[in-house]
Amino acid sequence: MLFEGFGISPVMSLNYEIVPLRYKSSFLAARVGLGFLPASRGNGAGFSIPVGVTYNFLINNLRKGIASRVMNKCRSQPPRFALEYFLETGLGYAKIVYPASANRDYINISTAIKTQLVIDIPPKPRVIQIKASINPRLDIPERRILFFEGNTFLGGFALGMSI
């Protein structure tokens, strides 16, 4: 589960993320969620349905980290915590629904730095992730990329945990 603020969904959303492809130093992630939009400019409160696909590249040297944890001769067992850093890139789509106005469709490019804390405690390892992102919006009719909407920078954050 992933709580995201100012990401693909304009304000906040709760997302379910899956990882269908895993490799030694990268993985593909897909997510879908439900977002909340507060009332503004005469519109009642609305909601959004964000959908995204990202590819994550490992930045730190995981093999070196594992080797240093496992090869430590002074301990009877390796530590149960590891930090991983990823560069995340991908695309996102959000259907924006306000009951009192026309629906909108947003397409965003997502680029983020993601940190994952892997907690290796049996029976199942847990992962806690923190992410800071830049989410420029694609303006397809105008053929341009928007990094700001008015005076608001299109960047966000996320906090998640494996379930």
GUDO-501611 format. One record per residue (C-alpha): residue in three letters; z, y, x. Coordinates in Angstrom, 1 decimal, padded with zeros to 4 digits. Layout:
   code        Z        Y        X
    ALA        Z        Y        X
...
This chain:
   code        Z        Y        X
    MET    000.0    000.0    000.0
    LEU   -000.9    003.5    001.2
    PHE    000.4    006.8    000.0
    GLU   -002.1    009.5    000.9
    GLY   -001.9    013.3    000.6
    PHE   -004.9    015.5    000.8
    GLY   -007.2    012.7    001.8
    ILE   -010.2    011.3   -000.1
    SER   -008.4    012.2   -003.3
    PRO   -007.9    016.0   -003.4
    VAL   -004.1    016.1   -003.8
    MET   -002.3    012.8   -003.6
    SER   -003.0    009.1   -004.3
    LEU   -001.5    005.7   -004.1
    ASN   -004.0    003.2   -002.6
    TYR   -004.3   -000.6   -002.1
    GLU   -006.0   -001.3    001.2
    ILE   -007.4   -004.6    002.4
    VAL   -008.8   -005.7    005.7
    PRO   -011.7   -008.1    005.1
    LEU   -013.0   -008.2    008.7
    ARG   -010.8   -008.4    011.8
    TYR   -011.7   -008.5    015.5
    LYS   -009.7   -008.3    018.7
    SER   -010.0   -004.6    019.1
    SER   -011.3   -003.3    015.7
    PHE   -011.2   -004.0    012.0
    LEU   -012.9   -003.0    008.7
    ALA   -010.7   -001.7    005.9
    ALA   -011.5   -001.0    002.2
    ARG   -009.3    000.7   -000.3
    VAL   -009.1    001.8   -003.9
    GLY   -006.4    003.9   -005.5
    LEU   -005.2    006.2   -008.3
    GLY   -004.6    009.8   -007.6
    PHE   -002.7    012.6   -009.4
    LEU   -004.1    016.2   -009.8
    PRO   -001.7    018.9   -011.0
    ALA   -002.7    021.3   -013.7
    SER   -004.6    024.3   -012.4
    ARG   -006.9    027.2   -013.6
    GLY   -006.6    026.3   -017.2
    ASN   -007.1    022.6   -016.7
    GLY   -004.5    020.1   -017.7
    ALA   -003.2    017.6   -015.2
    GLY   -005.9    015.1   -014.2
    PHE   -006.4    012.0   -012.1
    SER   -008.7    010.7   -009.5
    ILE   -010.0    007.3   -008.5
    PRO   -010.5    007.3   -004.7
    VAL   -012.5    004.5   -003.0
    GLY   -013.1    004.3    000.7
    VAL   -014.4    002.1    003.5
    THR   -013.4    002.7    007.1
    TYR   -013.8    001.1    010.5
    ASN   -010.9    001.2    012.9
    PHE   -011.2    001.1    016.7
    LEU   -008.2    000.2    018.8
    ILE   -007.4    003.0    021.3
    ASN   -004.5    001.6    023.3
    ASN   -004.8   -001.5    025.5
    LEU   -003.3   -004.1    023.3
    ARG   -003.7   -007.0    025.8
    LYS   -001.7   -005.0    028.4
    GLY    001.0   -004.4    025.8
    ILE    001.2   -008.0    024.7
    ALA    001.2   -009.2    028.3
    SER    004.1   -006.8    029.3
    ARG    006.1   -008.0    026.2
    VAL    005.5   -011.7    026.8
    MET    005.6   -011.8    030.7
    ASN    009.0   -010.0    030.9
    LYS    011.1   -012.6    032.7
    CYS    014.5   -010.9    032.1
    ARG    014.4   -011.6    028.3
    SER    014.6   -014.9    026.5
    GLN    012.1   -013.7    023.9
    PRO    009.6   -010.8    023.7
    PRO    010.5   -007.7    021.6
    ARG    009.5   -007.8    018.0
    PHE    008.0   -004.4    017.8
    ALA    004.6   -003.1    019.0
    LEU    002.8    000.2    018.5
    GLU   -001.0    000.2    018.0
    TYR   -003.2    003.3    017.9
    PHE   -006.6    003.4    016.2
    LEU   -009.5    005.8    015.7
    GLU   -010.6    005.5    012.1
    THR   -014.0    006.6    010.8
    GLY   -015.6    006.0    007.4
    LEU   -016.7    007.3    004.0
    GLY   -014.8    007.9    000.8
    TYR   -015.7    008.7   -002.8
    ALA   -013.4    010.1   -005.4
    LYS   -014.1    010.4   -009.1
    ILE   -012.2    013.5   -010.3
    VAL   -011.2    013.5   -014.0
    TYR   -009.7    016.5   -015.8
    PRO   -009.4    016.0   -019.6
    ALA   -010.2    019.7   -020.4
    SER   -013.2    020.1   -018.0
    ALA   -016.2    018.4   -016.6
    ASN   -015.6    015.4   -014.2
    ARG   -016.5    015.9   -010.5
    ASP   -017.6    013.5   -007.8
    TYR   -016.6    014.0   -004.2
    ILE   -017.9    012.3   -001.1
    ASN   -015.9    012.7    002.1
    ILE   -016.4    011.7    005.7
    SER   -013.1    010.4    007.0
    THR   -012.0    010.6    010.6
    ALA   -008.4    009.9    011.5
    ILE   -005.9    008.9    014.2
    LYS   -003.8    006.0    012.9
    THR   -000.6    004.6    014.4
    GLN    000.7    001.2    013.3
    LEU    004.1   -000.2    014.0
    VAL    003.9   -003.9    013.9
    ILE    007.3   -005.5    013.2
    ASP    007.1   -009.2    014.1
    ILE    009.9   -010.7    012.1
    PRO    009.4   -014.2    010.5
    PRO    008.2   -015.3    008.0
    LYS    005.6   -012.6    007.9
    PRO    004.9   -009.6    010.2
    ARG    005.2   -006.2    008.6
    VAL    003.0   -003.2    009.4
    ILE    004.0    000.4    008.9
    GLN    001.2    003.0    009.4
    ILE    001.1    006.7    009.7
    LYS   -002.3    008.6    009.7
    ALA   -003.5    012.1    010.2
    SER   -007.0    012.8    009.1
    ILE   -009.9    015.3    008.8
    ASN   -011.9    014.7    005.6
    PRO   -014.9    017.0    005.4
    ARG   -016.7    017.0    002.1
    LEU   -020.4    016.3    001.8
    ASP   -022.2    018.9   -000.3
    ILE   -025.4    016.9   -001.0
    PRO   -027.3    019.5   -003.1
    GLU   -026.8    022.2   -000.4
    ARG   -027.2    019.7    002.5
    ARG   -024.1    020.7    004.3
    ILE   -020.6    019.5    005.4
    LEU   -017.6    021.5    004.2
    PHE   -014.5    021.5    006.4
    PHE   -012.8    024.1    004.1
    GLU   -012.6    024.5    000.3
    GLY   -011.8    028.2   -000.2
    ASN   -009.0    028.8    002.3
    THR   -007.8    025.1    002.3
    PHE   -008.7    022.9    005.3
    LEU   -009.8    019.5    004.2
    GLY   -007.3    017.4    006.3
    GLY   -004.6    015.0    005.2
    PHE   -002.0    012.5    006.0
    ALA   -001.0    009.0    004.9
    LEU    002.0    006.7    005.1
    GLY    001.6    003.0    004.4
    MET    003.3   -000.4    004.5
    SER    002.0   -003.9    004.3
    ILE    003.1   -005.9    001.3
